[in-house]
């Protein structure tokens, strides 16, 4: 399904619920939808990273394997487009 975030149109496949490290997902955190790149660590923890280079405003976050089990994954972002 298509979603518009920050002027960009995203196509999200809600059938992709299994995490693949390094892929971009739409997730819900504290009732807020976020689009982030997820990296799964060896111990099962997850680094939630923004592709935005401003790490002061959009810092990476790490959650434990236990907390990851409770993360609501809307789906994987499979396409993005926007105005130039």
mmCIF file of the N, C-alpha and C atoms, coordinates in Angstrom:
data_MODEL
# 
_entry.id   MODEL 
# 
loop_
_atom_site.group_PDB 
_atom_site.id 
_atom_site.type_symbol 
_atom_site.label_atom_id 
_atom_site.label_alt_id 
_atom_site.label_comp_id 
_atom_site.label_asym_id 
_atom_site.label_entity_id 
_atom_site.label_seq_id 
_atom_site.pdbx_PDB_ins_code 
_atom_site.Cartn_x 
_atom_site.Cartn_y 
_atom_site.Cartn_z 
_atom_site.occupancy 
_atom_site.B_iso_or_equiv 
_atom_site.pdbx_formal_charge 
_atom_site.auth_seq_id 
_atom_site.auth_comp_id 
_atom_site.auth_asym_id 
_atom_site.auth_atom_id 
_atom_site.pdbx_PDB_model_num 
ATOM 1   N N  . UNK A 1 1  ? 0.826  -1.181  0.000  1.00 0.00 ? 1  UNK A N  1 
ATOM 2   C CA . UNK A 1 1  ? 0.000  0.000   0.000  1.00 0.00 ? 1  UNK A CA 1 
ATOM 3   C C  . UNK A 1 1  ? 0.870  1.244   0.000  1.00 0.00 ? 1  UNK A C  1 
ATOM 4   N N  . UNK A 1 2  ? 0.423  2.333   -0.670 1.00 0.00 ? 2  UNK A N  1 
ATOM 5   C CA . UNK A 1 2  ? 1.221  3.558   -0.726 1.00 0.00 ? 2  UNK A CA 1 
ATOM 6   C C  . UNK A 1 2  ? 0.996  4.419   0.516  1.00 0.00 ? 2  UNK A C  1 
ATOM 7   N N  . UNK A 1 3  ? 2.067  5.100   0.943  1.00 0.00 ? 3  UNK A N  1 
ATOM 8   C CA . UNK A 1 3  ? 2.035  6.010   2.087  1.00 0.00 ? 3  UNK A CA 1 
ATOM 9   C C  . UNK A 1 3  ? 2.852  7.235   1.709  1.00 0.00 ? 3  UNK A C  1 
ATOM 10  N N  . UNK A 1 4  ? 2.423  8.412   2.148  1.00 0.00 ? 4  UNK A N  1 
ATOM 11  C CA . UNK A 1 4  ? 3.192  9.634   1.915  1.00 0.00 ? 4  UNK A CA 1 
ATOM 12  C C  . UNK A 1 4  ? 3.799  10.087  3.234  1.00 0.00 ? 4  UNK A C  1 
ATOM 13  N N  . UNK A 1 5  ? 5.127  10.240  3.249  1.00 0.00 ? 5  UNK A N  1 
ATOM 14  C CA . UNK A 1 5  ? 5.840  10.699  4.435  1.00 0.00 ? 5  UNK A CA 1 
ATOM 15  C C  . UNK A 1 5  ? 6.862  11.735  3.999  1.00 0.00 ? 5  UNK A C  1 
ATOM 16  N N  . UNK A 1 6  ? 6.768  12.934  4.556  1.00 0.00 ? 6  UNK A N  1 
ATOM 17  C CA . UNK A 1 6  ? 7.742  13.981  4.275  1.00 0.00 ? 6  UNK A CA 1 
ATOM 18  C C  . UNK A 1 6  ? 7.849  14.337  2.810  1.00 0.00 ? 6  UNK A C  1 
ATOM 19  N N  . UNK A 1 7  ? 6.759  14.283  2.073  1.00 0.00 ? 7  UNK A N  1 
ATOM 20  C CA . UNK A 1 7  ? 6.769  14.632  0.658  1.00 0.00 ? 7  UNK A CA 1 
ATOM 21  C C  . UNK A 1 7  ? 7.167  13.500  -0.261 1.00 0.00 ? 7  UNK A C  1 
ATOM 22  N N  . UNK A 1 8  ? 7.560  12.362  0.281  1.00 0.00 ? 8  UNK A N  1 
ATOM 23  C CA . UNK A 1 8  ? 7.928  11.204  -0.530 1.00 0.00 ? 8  UNK A CA 1 
ATOM 24  C C  . UNK A 1 8  ? 6.787  10.185  -0.495 1.00 0.00 ? 8  UNK A C  1 
ATOM 25  N N  . UNK A 1 9  ? 6.630  9.491   -1.580 1.00 0.00 ? 9  UNK A N  1 
ATOM 26  C CA . UNK A 1 9  ? 5.638  8.420   -1.642 1.00 0.00 ? 9  UNK A CA 1 
ATOM 27  C C  . UNK A 1 9  ? 6.373  7.097   -1.454 1.00 0.00 ? 9  UNK A C  1 
ATOM 28  N N  . UNK A 1 10 ? 5.909  6.315   -0.492 1.00 0.00 ? 10 UNK A N  1 
ATOM 29  C CA . UNK A 1 10 ? 6.520  5.026   -0.200 1.00 0.00 ? 10 UNK A CA 1 
ATOM 30  C C  . UNK A 1 10 ? 5.540  3.921   -0.524 1.00 0.00 ? 10 UNK A C  1 
ATOM 31  N N  . UNK A 1 11 ? 6.032  2.859   -1.090 1.00 0.00 ? 11 UNK A N  1 
ATOM 32  C CA . UNK A 1 11 ? 5.231  1.665   -1.315 1.00 0.00 ? 11 UNK A CA 1 
ATOM 33  C C  . UNK A 1 11 ? 5.689  0.638   -0.290 1.00 0.00 ? 11 UNK A C  1 
ATOM 34  N N  . UNK A 1 12 ? 4.754  0.232   0.570  1.00 0.00 ? 12 UNK A N  1 
ATOM 35  C CA . UNK A 1 12 ? 5.071  -0.686  1.661  1.00 0.00 ? 12 UNK A CA 1 
ATOM 36  C C  . UNK A 1 12 ? 4.384  -2.014  1.409  1.00 0.00 ? 12 UNK A C  1 
ATOM 37  N N  . UNK A 1 13 ? 5.173  -3.077  1.442  1.00 0.00 ? 13 UNK A N  1 
ATOM 38  C CA . UNK A 1 13 ? 4.622  -4.420  1.308  1.00 0.00 ? 13 UNK A CA 1 
ATOM 39  C C  . UNK A 1 13 ? 4.404  -4.960  2.711  1.00 0.00 ? 13 UNK A C  1 
ATOM 40  N N  . UNK A 1 14 ? 3.143  -5.064  3.114  1.00 0.00 ? 14 UNK A N  1 
ATOM 41  C CA . UNK A 1 14 ? 2.824  -5.496  4.476  1.00 0.00 ? 14 UNK A CA 1 
ATOM 42  C C  . UNK A 1 14 ? 2.985  -7.008  4.659  1.00 0.00 ? 14 UNK A C  1 
ATOM 43  N N  . UNK A 1 15 ? 3.316  -7.734  3.600  1.00 0.00 ? 15 UNK A N  1 
ATOM 44  C CA . UNK A 1 15 ? 3.576  -9.169  3.726  1.00 0.00 ? 15 UNK A CA 1 
ATOM 45  C C  . UNK A 1 15 ? 4.985  -9.458  4.229  1.00 0.00 ? 15 UNK A C  1 
ATOM 46  N N  . UNK A 1 16 ? 5.882  -8.467  4.181  1.00 0.00 ? 16 UNK A N  1 
ATOM 47  C CA . UNK A 1 16 ? 7.253  -8.645  4.663  1.00 0.00 ? 16 UNK A CA 1 
ATOM 48  C C  . UNK A 1 16 ? 7.287  -8.355  6.151  1.00 0.00 ? 16 UNK A C  1 
ATOM 49  N N  . UNK A 1 17 ? 7.078  -9.356  6.965  1.00 0.00 ? 17 UNK A N  1 
ATOM 50  C CA . UNK A 1 17 ? 7.123  -9.195  8.418  1.00 0.00 ? 17 UNK A CA 1 
ATOM 51  C C  . UNK A 1 17 ? 8.424  -9.740  9.000  1.00 0.00 ? 17 UNK A C  1 
ATOM 52  N N  . UNK A 1 18 ? 9.064  -10.667 8.276  1.00 0.00 ? 18 UNK A N  1 
ATOM 53  C CA . UNK A 1 18 ? 10.336 -11.236 8.743  1.00 0.00 ? 18 UNK A CA 1 
ATOM 54  C C  . UNK A 1 18 ? 11.449 -10.244 8.429  1.00 0.00 ? 18 UNK A C  1 
ATOM 55  N N  . UNK A 1 19 ? 12.229 -9.929  9.439  1.00 0.00 ? 19 UNK A N  1 
ATOM 56  C CA . UNK A 1 19 ? 13.278 -8.931  9.262  1.00 0.00 ? 19 UNK A CA 1 
ATOM 57  C C  . UNK A 1 19 ? 14.463 -9.467  8.477  1.00 0.00 ? 19 UNK A C  1 
ATOM 58  N N  . UNK A 1 20 ? 14.935 -8.658  7.544  1.00 0.00 ? 20 UNK A N  1 
ATOM 59  C CA . UNK A 1 20 ? 16.172 -8.912  6.825  1.00 0.00 ? 20 UNK A CA 1 
ATOM 60  C C  . UNK A 1 20 ? 17.088 -7.740  7.141  1.00 0.00 ? 20 UNK A C  1 
ATOM 61  N N  . UNK A 1 21 ? 18.224 -8.018  7.707  1.00 0.00 ? 21 UNK A N  1 
ATOM 62  C CA . UNK A 1 21 ? 19.150 -6.980  8.133  1.00 0.00 ? 21 UNK A CA 1 
ATOM 63  C C  . UNK A 1 21 ? 19.532 -6.058  6.976  1.00 0.00 ? 21 UNK A C  1 
ATOM 64  N N  . UNK A 1 22 ? 19.502 -4.750  7.255  1.00 0.00 ? 22 UNK A N  1 
ATOM 65  C CA . UNK A 1 22 ? 19.886 -3.746  6.264  1.00 0.00 ? 22 UNK A CA 1 
ATOM 66  C C  . UNK A 1 22 ? 18.747 -3.238  5.402  1.00 0.00 ? 22 UNK A C  1 
ATOM 67  N N  . UNK A 1 23 ? 17.559 -3.796  5.551  1.00 0.00 ? 23 UNK A N  1 
ATOM 68  C CA . UNK A 1 23 ? 16.397 -3.363  4.761  1.00 0.00 ? 23 UNK A CA 1 
ATOM 69  C C  . UNK A 1 23 ? 15.648 -2.249  5.485  1.00 0.00 ? 23 UNK A C  1 
ATOM 70  N N  . UNK A 1 24 ? 14.819 -1.525  4.743  1.00 0.00 ? 24 UNK A N  1 
ATOM 71  C CA . UNK A 1 24 ? 14.039 -0.413  5.294  1.00 0.00 ? 24 UNK A CA 1 
ATOM 72  C C  . UNK A 1 24 ? 12.625 -0.893  5.587  1.00 0.00 ? 24 UNK A C  1 
ATOM 73  N N  . UNK A 1 25 ? 12.154 -0.567  6.790  1.00 0.00 ? 25 UNK A N  1 
ATOM 74  C CA . UNK A 1 25 ? 10.831 -1.001  7.245  1.00 0.00 ? 25 UNK A CA 1 
ATOM 75  C C  . UNK A 1 25 ? 10.035 0.176   7.793  1.00 0.00 ? 25 UNK A C  1 
ATOM 76  N N  . UNK A 1 26 ? 8.724  0.069   7.699  1.00 0.00 ? 26 UNK A N  1 
ATOM 77  C CA . UNK A 1 26 ? 7.819  0.972   8.411  1.00 0.00 ? 26 UNK A CA 1 
ATOM 78  C C  . UNK A 1 26 ? 7.507  0.272   9.726  1.00 0.00 ? 26 UNK A C  1 
ATOM 79  N N  . UNK A 1 27 ? 7.774  0.968   10.833 1.00 0.00 ? 27 UNK A N  1 
ATOM 80  C CA . UNK A 1 27 ? 7.557  0.399   12.160 1.00 0.00 ? 27 UNK A CA 1 
ATOM 81  C C  . UNK A 1 27 ? 6.736  1.387   12.980 1.00 0.00 ? 27 UNK A C  1 
ATOM 82  N N  . UNK A 1 28 ? 6.124  0.889   14.031 1.00 0.00 ? 28 UNK A N  1 
ATOM 83  C CA . UNK A 1 28 ? 5.383  1.755   14.950 1.00 0.00 ? 28 UNK A CA 1 
ATOM 84  C C  . UNK A 1 28 ? 6.120  1.758   16.282 1.00 0.00 ? 28 UNK A C  1 
ATOM 85  N N  . UNK A 1 29 ? 6.497  2.955   16.735 1.00 0.00 ? 29 UNK A N  1 
ATOM 86  C CA . UNK A 1 29 ? 7.182  3.143   18.006 1.00 0.00 ? 29 UNK A CA 1 
ATOM 87  C C  . UNK A 1 29 ? 6.420  4.214   18.782 1.00 0.00 ? 29 UNK A C  1 
ATOM 88  N N  . UNK A 1 30 ? 5.916  3.852   19.950 1.00 0.00 ? 30 UNK A N  1 
ATOM 89  C CA . UNK A 1 30 ? 5.153  4.792   20.779 1.00 0.00 ? 30 UNK A CA 1 
ATOM 90  C C  . UNK A 1 30 ? 4.033  5.462   19.990 1.00 0.00 ? 30 UNK A C  1 
ATOM 91  N N  . UNK A 1 31 ? 3.265  4.679   19.264 1.00 0.00 ? 31 UNK A N  1 
ATOM 92  C CA . UNK A 1 31 ? 2.125  5.140   18.463 1.00 0.00 ? 31 UNK A CA 1 
ATOM 93  C C  . UNK A 1 31 ? 2.525  6.091   17.329 1.00 0.00 ? 31 UNK A C  1 
ATOM 94  N N  . UNK A 1 32 ? 3.788  6.076   16.935 1.00 0.00 ? 32 UNK A N  1 
ATOM 95  C CA . UNK A 1 32 ? 4.283  6.906   15.844 1.00 0.00 ? 32 UNK A CA 1 
ATOM 96  C C  . UNK A 1 32 ? 4.862  6.000   14.766 1.00 0.00 ? 32 UNK A C  1 
ATOM 97  N N  . UNK A 1 33 ? 4.451  6.217   13.513 1.00 0.00 ? 33 UNK A N  1 
ATOM 98  C CA . UNK A 1 33 ? 4.999  5.436   12.404 1.00 0.00 ? 33 UNK A CA 1 
ATOM 99  C C  . UNK A 1 33 ? 6.347  6.036   12.021 1.00 0.00 ? 33 UNK A C  1 
ATOM 100 N N  . UNK A 1 34 ? 7.346  5.184   11.933 1.00 0.00 ? 34 UNK A N  1 
ATOM 101 C CA . UNK A 1 34 ? 8.688  5.592   11.514 1.00 0.00 ? 34 UNK A CA 1 
ATOM 102 C C  . UNK A 1 34 ? 9.133  4.711   10.354 1.00 0.00 ? 34 UNK A C  1 
ATOM 103 N N  . UNK A 1 35 ? 9.951  5.272   9.500  1.00 0.00 ? 35 UNK A N  1 
ATOM 104 C CA . UNK A 1 35 ? 10.553 4.507   8.411  1.00 0.00 ? 35 UNK A CA 1 
ATOM 105 C C  . UNK A 1 35 ? 12.042 4.482   8.685  1.00 0.00 ? 35 UNK A C  1 
ATOM 106 N N  . UNK A 1 36 ? 12.555 3.286   8.979  1.00 0.00 ? 36 UNK A N  1 
ATOM 107 C CA . UNK A 1 36 ? 13.943 3.147   9.416  1.00 0.00 ? 36 UNK A CA 1 
ATOM 108 C C  . UNK A 1 36 ? 14.589 1.917   8.799  1.00 0.00 ? 36 UNK A C  1 
ATOM 109 N N  . UNK A 1 37 ? 15.905 1.954   8.725  1.00 0.00 ? 37 UNK A N  1 
ATOM 110 C CA . UNK A 1 37 ? 16.689 0.805   8.277  1.00 0.00 ? 37 UNK A CA 1 
ATOM 111 C C  . UNK A 1 37 ? 17.045 -0.004  9.526  1.00 0.00 ? 37 UNK A C  1 
ATOM 112 N N  . UNK A 1 38 ? 16.784 -1.309  9.479  1.00 0.00 ? 38 UNK A N  1 
ATOM 113 C CA . UNK A 1 38 ? 17.014 -2.167  10.634 1.00 0.00 ? 38 UNK A CA 1 
ATOM 114 C C  . UNK A 1 38 ? 18.188 -3.103  10.390 1.00 0.00 ? 38 UNK A C  1 
ATOM 115 N N  . UNK A 1 39 ? 19.060 -3.192  11.378 1.00 0.00 ? 39 UNK A N  1 
ATOM 116 C CA . UNK A 1 39 ? 20.229 -4.066  11.308 1.00 0.00 ? 39 UNK A CA 1 
ATOM 117 C C  . UNK A 1 39 ? 20.171 -5.031  12.491 1.00 0.00 ? 39 UNK A C  1 
ATOM 118 N N  . UNK A 1 40 ? 20.157 -6.320  12.218 1.00 0.00 ? 40 UNK A N  1 
ATOM 119 C CA . UNK A 1 40 ? 20.098 -7.334  13.263 1.00 0.00 ? 40 UNK A CA 1 
ATOM 120 C C  . UNK A 1 40 ? 21.514 -7.738  13.643 1.00 0.00 ? 40 UNK A C  1 
ATOM 121 N N  . UNK A 1 41 ? 21.816 -7.667  14.943 1.00 0.00 ? 41 UNK A N  1 
ATOM 122 C CA . UNK A 1 41 ? 23.139 -8.029  15.441 1.00 0.00 ? 41 UNK A CA 1 
ATOM 123 C C  . UNK A 1 41 ? 23.259 -9.520  15.684 1.00 0.00 ? 41 UNK A C  1 
ATOM 124 N N  . UNK A 1 42 ? 24.467 -9.964  15.925 1.00 0.00 ? 42 UNK A N  1 
ATOM 125 C CA . UNK A 1 42 ? 24.749 -11.381 16.156 1.00 0.00 ? 42 UNK A CA 1 
ATOM 126 C C  . UNK A 1 42 ? 23.976 -11.899 17.372 1.00 0.00 ? 42 UNK A C  1 
ATOM 127 N N  . UNK A 1 43 ? 23.863 -11.074 18.415 1.00 0.00 ? 43 UNK A N  1 
ATOM 128 C CA . UNK A 1 43 ? 23.162 -11.482 19.626 1.00 0.00 ? 43 UNK A CA 1 
ATOM 129 C C  . UNK A 1 43 ? 21.652 -11.316 19.551 1.00 0.00 ? 43 UNK A C  1 
ATOM 130 N N  . UNK A 1 44 ? 21.137 -10.895 18.382 1.00 0.00 ? 44 UNK A N  1 
ATOM 131 C CA . UNK A 1 44 ? 19.700 -10.732 18.221 1.00 0.00 ? 44 UNK A CA 1 
ATOM 132 C C  . UNK A 1 44 ? 19.189 -9.336  18.505 1.00 0.00 ? 44 UNK A C  1 
ATOM 133 N N  . UNK A 1 45 ? 20.100 -8.437  18.951 1.00 0.00 ? 45 UNK A N  1 
ATOM 134 C CA . UNK A 1 45 ? 19.672 -7.060  19.151 1.00 0.00 ? 45 UNK A CA 1 
ATOM 135 C C  . UNK A 1 45 ? 19.474 -6.387  17.795 1.00 0.00 ? 45 UNK A C  1 
ATOM 136 N N  . UNK A 1 46 ? 18.862 -5.225  17.786 1.00 0.00 ? 46 UNK A N  1 
ATOM 137 C CA . UNK A 1 46 ? 18.546 -4.551  16.529 1.00 0.00 ? 46 UNK A CA 1 
ATOM 138 C C  . UNK A 1 46 ? 18.949 -3.084  16.606 1.00 0.00 ? 46 UNK A C  1 
ATOM 139 N N  . UNK A 1 47 ? 19.697 -2.647  15.594 1.00 0.00 ? 47 UNK A N  1 
ATOM 140 C CA . UNK A 1 47 ? 20.023 -1.220  15.469 1.00 0.00 ? 47 UNK A CA 1 
ATOM 141 C C  . UNK A 1 47 ? 19.011 -0.616  14.514 1.00 0.00 ? 47 UNK A C  1 
ATOM 142 N N  . UNK A 1 48 ? 18.325 0.409   14.981 1.00 0.00 ? 48 UNK A N  1 
ATOM 143 C CA . UNK A 1 48 ? 17.333 1.125   14.187 1.00 0.00 ? 48 UNK A CA 1 
ATOM 144 C C  . UNK A 1 48 ? 18.013 2.401   13.709 1.00 0.00 ? 48 UNK A C  1 
ATOM 145 N N  . UNK A 1 49 ? 18.223 2.505   12.398 1.00 0.00 ? 49 UNK A N  1 
ATOM 146 C CA . UNK A 1 49 ? 19.012 3.600   11.845 1.00 0.00 ? 49 UNK A CA 1 
ATOM 147 C C  . UNK A 1 49 ? 18.204 4.411   10.838 1.00 0.00 ? 49 UNK A C  1 
ATOM 148 N N  . UNK A 1 50 ? 18.438 5.712   10.859 1.00 0.00 ? 50 UNK A N  1 
ATOM 149 C CA . UNK A 1 50 ? 17.847 6.600   9.877  1.00 0.00 ? 50 UNK A CA 1 
ATOM 150 C C  . UNK A 1 50 ? 18.820 6.765   8.718  1.00 0.00 ? 50 UNK A C  1 
ATOM 151 N N  . UNK A 1 51 ? 18.290 6.839   7.512  1.00 0.00 ? 51 UNK A N  1 
ATOM 152 C CA . UNK A 1 51 ? 19.146 7.136   6.362  1.00 0.00 ? 51 UNK A CA 1 
ATOM 153 C C  . UNK A 1 51 ? 19.500 8.620   6.324  1.00 0.00 ? 51 UNK A C  1 
ATOM 154 N N  . UNK A 1 52 ? 18.817 9.433   7.130  1.00 0.00 ? 52 UNK A N  1 
ATOM 155 C CA . UNK A 1 52 ? 19.113 10.851  7.209  1.00 0.00 ? 52 UNK A CA 1 
ATOM 156 C C  . UNK A 1 52 ? 20.504 11.029  7.824  1.00 0.00 ? 52 UNK A C  1 
ATOM 157 N N  . UNK A 1 53 ? 21.394 11.778  7.173  1.00 0.00 ? 53 UNK A N  1 
ATOM 158 C CA . UNK A 1 53 ? 22.761 11.913  7.686  1.00 0.00 ? 53 UNK A CA 1 
ATOM 159 C C  . UNK A 1 53 ? 22.866 12.741  8.966  1.00 0.00 ? 53 UNK A C  1 
ATOM 160 N N  . UNK A 1 54 ? 21.823 13.474  9.340  1.00 0.00 ? 54 UNK A N  1 
ATOM 161 C CA . UNK A 1 54 ? 21.857 14.290  10.548 1.00 0.00 ? 54 UNK A CA 1 
ATOM 162 C C  . UNK A 1 54 ? 21.592 13.411  11.767 1.00 0.00 ? 54 UNK A C  1 
ATOM 163 N N  . UNK A 1 55 ? 22.659 12.838  12.321 1.00 0.00 ? 55 UNK A N  1 
ATOM 164 C CA . UNK A 1 55 ? 22.527 11.916  13.452 1.00 0.00 ? 55 UNK A CA 1 
ATOM 165 C C  . UNK A 1 55 ? 22.248 12.643  14.761 1.00 0.00 ? 55 UNK A C  1 
ATOM 166 N N  . UNK A 1 56 ? 22.368 13.977  14.777 1.00 0.00 ? 56 UNK A N  1 
ATOM 167 C CA . UNK A 1 56 ? 21.981 14.737  15.966 1.00 0.00 ? 56 UNK A CA 1 
ATOM 168 C C  . UNK A 1 56 ? 20.459 14.729  16.097 1.00 0.00 ? 56 UNK A C  1 
ATOM 169 N N  . UNK A 1 57 ? 19.766 14.956  14.997 1.00 0.00 ? 57 UNK A N  1 
ATOM 170 C CA . UNK A 1 57 ? 18.301 14.950  15.010 1.00 0.00 ? 57 UNK A CA 1 
ATOM 171 C C  . UNK A 1 57 ? 17.721 13.544  14.897 1.00 0.00 ? 57 UNK A C  1 
ATOM 172 N N  . UNK A 1 58 ? 18.420 12.667  14.188 1.00 0.00 ? 58 UNK A N  1 
ATOM 173 C CA . UNK A 1 58 ? 17.923 11.312  13.932 1.00 0.00 ? 58 UNK A CA 1 
ATOM 174 C C  . UNK A 1 58 ? 18.981 10.272  14.322 1.00 0.00 ? 58 UNK A C  1 
ATOM 175 N N  . UNK A 1 59 ? 19.256 10.153  15.630 1.00 0.00 ? 59 UNK A N  1 
ATOM 176 C CA . UNK A 1 59 ? 20.303 9.209   16.060 1.00 0.00 ? 59 UNK A CA 1 
ATOM 177 C C  . UNK A 1 59 ? 19.858 7.761   15.909 1.00 0.00 ? 59 UNK A C  1 
ATOM 178 N N  . UNK A 1 60 ? 20.851 6.885   15.757 1.00 0.00 ? 60 UNK A N  1 
ATOM 179 C CA . UNK A 1 60 ? 20.565 5.453   15.743 1.00 0.00 ? 60 UNK A CA 1 
ATOM 180 C C  . UNK A 1 60 ? 20.110 5.036   17.141 1.00 0.00 ? 60 UNK A C  1 
ATOM 181 N N  . UNK A 1 61 ? 19.263 4.020   17.182 1.00 0.00 ? 61 UNK A N  1 
ATOM 182 C CA . UNK A 1 61 ? 18.800 3.465   18.444 1.00 0.00 ? 61 UNK A CA 1 
ATOM 183 C C  . UNK A 1 61 ? 19.061 1.967   18.411 1.00 0.00 ? 61 UNK A C  1 
ATOM 184 N N  . UNK A 1 62 ? 19.282 1.375   19.569 1.00 0.00 ? 62 UNK A N  1 
ATOM 185 C CA . UNK A 1 62 ? 19.471 -0.071  19.654 1.00 0.00 ? 62 UNK A CA 1 
ATOM 186 C C  . UNK A 1 62 ? 18.454 -0.625  20.630 1.00 0.00 ? 62 UNK A C  1 
ATOM 187 N N  . UNK A 1 63 ? 17.802 -1.719  20.216 1.00 0.00 ? 63 UNK A N  1 
ATOM 188 C CA . UNK A 1 63 ? 16.864 -2.381  21.111 1.00 0.00 ? 63 UNK A CA 1 
ATOM 189 C C  . UNK A 1 63 ? 17.289 -3.838  21.269 1.00 0.00 ? 63 UNK A C  1 
ATOM 190 N N  . UNK A 1 64 ? 16.950 -4.384  22.410 1.00 0.00 ? 64 UNK A N  1 
ATOM 191 C CA . UNK A 1 64 ? 17.335 -5.758  22.722 1.00 0.00 ? 64 UNK A CA 1 
ATOM 192 C C  . UNK A 1 64 ? 16.510 -6.749  21.903 1.00 0.00 ? 64 UNK A C  1 
ATOM 193 N N  . UNK A 1 65 ? 16.977 -7.977  21.875 1.00 0.00 ? 65 UNK A N  1 
ATOM 194 C CA . UNK A 1 65 ? 16.244 -9.047  21.187 1.00 0.00 ? 65 UNK A CA 1 
ATOM 195 C C  . UNK A 1 65 ? 14.859 -9.223  21.792 1.00 0.00 ? 65 UNK A C  1 
ATOM 196 N N  . UNK A 1 66 ? 14.755 -9.067  23.102 1.00 0.00 ? 66 UNK A N  1 
ATOM 197 C CA . UNK A 1 66 ? 13.459 -9.199  23.770 1.00 0.00 ? 66 UNK A CA 1 
ATOM 198 C C  . UNK A 1 66 ? 12.505 -8.089  23.342 1.00 0.00 ? 66 UNK A C  1 
ATOM 199 N N  . UNK A 1 67 ? 12.997 -6.852  23.290 1.00 0.00 ? 67 UNK A N  1 
ATOM 200 C CA . UNK A 1 67 ? 12.165 -5.724  22.870 1.00 0.00 ? 67 UNK A CA 1 
ATOM 201 C C  . UNK A 1 67 ? 11.816 -5.830  21.383 1.00 0.00 ? 67 UNK A C  1 
ATOM 202 N N  . UNK A 1 68 ? 12.713 -6.397  20.595 1.00 0.00 ? 68 UNK A N  1 
ATOM 203 C CA . UNK A 1 68 ? 12.459 -6.562  19.162 1.00 0.00 ? 68 UNK A CA 1 
ATOM 204 C C  . UNK A 1 68 ? 11.236 -7.434  18.917 1.00 0.00 ? 68 UNK A C  1 
ATOM 205 N N  . UNK A 1 69 ? 11.024 -8.410  19.779 1.00 0.00 ? 69 UNK A N  1 
ATOM 206 C CA . UNK A 1 69 ? 9.853  -9.287  19.635 1.00 0.00 ? 69 UNK A CA 1 
ATOM 207 C C  . UNK A 1 69 ? 8.555  -8.517  19.776 1.00 0.00 ? 69 UNK A C  1 
ATOM 208 N N  . UNK A 1 70 ? 8.587  -7.368  20.452 1.00 0.00 ? 70 UNK A N  1 
ATOM 209 C CA . UNK A 1 70 ? 7.393  -6.557  20.655 1.00 0.00 ? 70 UNK A CA 1 
ATOM 210 C C  . UNK A 1 70 ? 7.276  -5.391  19.678 1.00 0.00 ? 70 UNK A C  1 
ATOM 211 N N  . UNK A 1 71 ? 8.244  -5.260  18.786 1.00 0.00 ? 71 UNK A N  1 
ATOM 212 C CA . UNK A 1 71 ? 8.223  -4.166  17.817 1.00 0.00 ? 71 UNK A CA 1 
ATOM 213 C C  . UNK A 1 71 ? 7.154  -4.436  16.765 1.00 0.00 ? 71 UNK A C  1 
ATOM 214 N N  . UNK A 1 72 ? 6.289  -3.450  16.537 1.00 0.00 ? 72 UNK A N  1 
ATOM 215 C CA . UNK A 1 72 ? 5.240  -3.617  15.527 1.00 0.00 ? 72 UNK A CA 1 
ATOM 216 C C  . UNK A 1 72 ? 5.802  -3.231  14.163 1.00 0.00 ? 72 UNK A C  1 
ATOM 217 N N  . UNK A 1 73 ? 5.928  -4.208  13.281 1.00 0.00 ? 73 UNK A N  1 
ATOM 218 C CA . UNK A 1 73 ? 6.428  -3.984  11.925 1.00 0.00 ? 73 UNK A CA 1 
ATOM 219 C C  . UNK A 1 73 ? 5.238  -3.895  10.992 1.00 0.00 ? 73 UNK A C  1 
ATOM 220 N N  . UNK A 1 74 ? 5.064  -2.735  10.356 1.00 0.00 ? 74 UNK A N  1 
ATOM 221 C CA . UNK A 1 74 ? 3.973  -2.536  9.407  1.00 0.00 ? 74 UNK A CA 1 
ATOM 222 C C  . UNK A 1 74 ? 4.274  -3.283  8.121  1.00 0.00 ? 74 UNK A C  1 
ATOM 223 N N  . UNK A 1 75 ? 5.522  -3.197  7.659  1.00 0.00 ? 75 UNK A N  1 
ATOM 224 C CA . UNK A 1 75 ? 5.940  -3.871  6.439  1.00 0.00 ? 75 UNK A CA 1 
ATOM 225 C C  . UNK A 1 75 ? 7.262  -3.315  5.951  1.00 0.00 ? 75 UNK A C  1 
ATOM 226 N N  . UNK A 1 76 ? 7.755  -3.894  4.873  1.00 0.00 ? 76 UNK A N  1 
ATOM 227 C CA . UNK A 1 76 ? 9.028  -3.451  4.295  1.00 0.00 ? 76 UNK A CA 1 
ATOM 228 C C  . UNK A 1 76 ? 8.776  -2.441  3.184  1.00 0.00 ? 76 UNK A C  1 
ATOM 229 N N  . UNK A 1 77 ? 9.562  -1.384  3.177  1.00 0.00 ? 77 UNK A N  1 
ATOM 230 C CA . UNK A 1 77 ? 9.478  -0.375  2.121  1.00 0.00 ? 77 UNK A CA 1 
ATOM 231 C C  . UNK A 1 77 ? 10.165 -0.974  0.895  1.00 0.00 ? 77 UNK A C  1 
ATOM 232 N N  . UNK A 1 78 ? 9.413  -1.071  -0.209 1.00 0.00 ? 78 UNK A N  1 
ATOM 233 C CA . UNK A 1 78 ? 9.951  -1.685  -1.418 1.00 0.00 ? 78 UNK A CA 1 
ATOM 234 C C  . UNK A 1 78 ? 10.192 -0.681  -2.541 1.00 0.00 ? 78 UNK A C  1 
ATOM 235 N N  . UNK A 1 79 ? 9.655  0.551   -2.362 1.00 0.00 ? 79 UNK A N  1 
ATOM 236 C CA . UNK A 1 79 ? 9.854  1.576   -3.389 1.00 0.00 ? 79 UNK A CA 1 
ATOM 237 C C  . UNK A 1 79 ? 9.617  2.940   -2.765 1.00 0.00 ? 79 UNK A C  1 
ATOM 238 N N  . UNK A 1 80 ? 10.386 3.948   -3.228 1.00 0.00 ? 80 UNK A N  1 
ATOM 239 C CA . UNK A 1 80 ? 10.202 5.314   -2.763 1.00 0.00 ? 80 UNK A CA 1 
ATOM 240 C C  . UNK A 1 80 ? 10.369 6.265   -3.953 1.00 0.00 ? 80 UNK A C  1 
ATOM 241 N N  . UNK A 1 81 ? 9.530  7.259   -4.003 1.00 0.00 ? 81 UNK A N  1 
ATOM 242 C CA . UNK A 1 81 ? 9.634  8.261   -5.055 1.00 0.00 ? 81 UNK A CA 1 
ATOM 243 C C  . UNK A 1 81 ? 9.208  9.610   -4.520 1.00 0.00 ? 81 UNK A C  1 
ATOM 244 N N  . UNK A 1 82 ? 9.672  10.661  -5.159 1.00 0.00 ? 82 UNK A N  1 
ATOM 245 C CA . UNK A 1 82 ? 9.300  12.005  -4.712 1.00 0.00 ? 82 UNK A CA 1 
ATOM 246 C C  . UNK A 1 82 ? 9.724  13.046  -5.730 1.00 0.00 ? 82 UNK A C  1 
ATOM 247 N N  . UNK A 1 83 ? 9.357  14.259  -5.432 1.00 0.00 ? 83 UNK A N  1 
ATOM 248 C CA . UNK A 1 83 ? 9.686  15.394  -6.305 1.00 0.00 ? 83 UNK A CA 1 
ATOM 249 C C  . UNK A 1 83 ? 11.165 15.738  -6.184 1.00 0.00 ? 83 UNK A C  1 
ATOM 250 N N  . UNK A 1 84 ? 11.754 16.152  -7.254 1.00 0.00 ? 84 UNK A N  1 
ATOM 251 C CA . UNK A 1 84 ? 13.144 16.613  -7.237 1.00 0.00 ? 84 UNK A CA 1 
ATOM 252 C C  . UNK A 1 84 ? 13.185 18.099  -6.980 1.00 0.00 ? 84 UNK A C  1 
# 
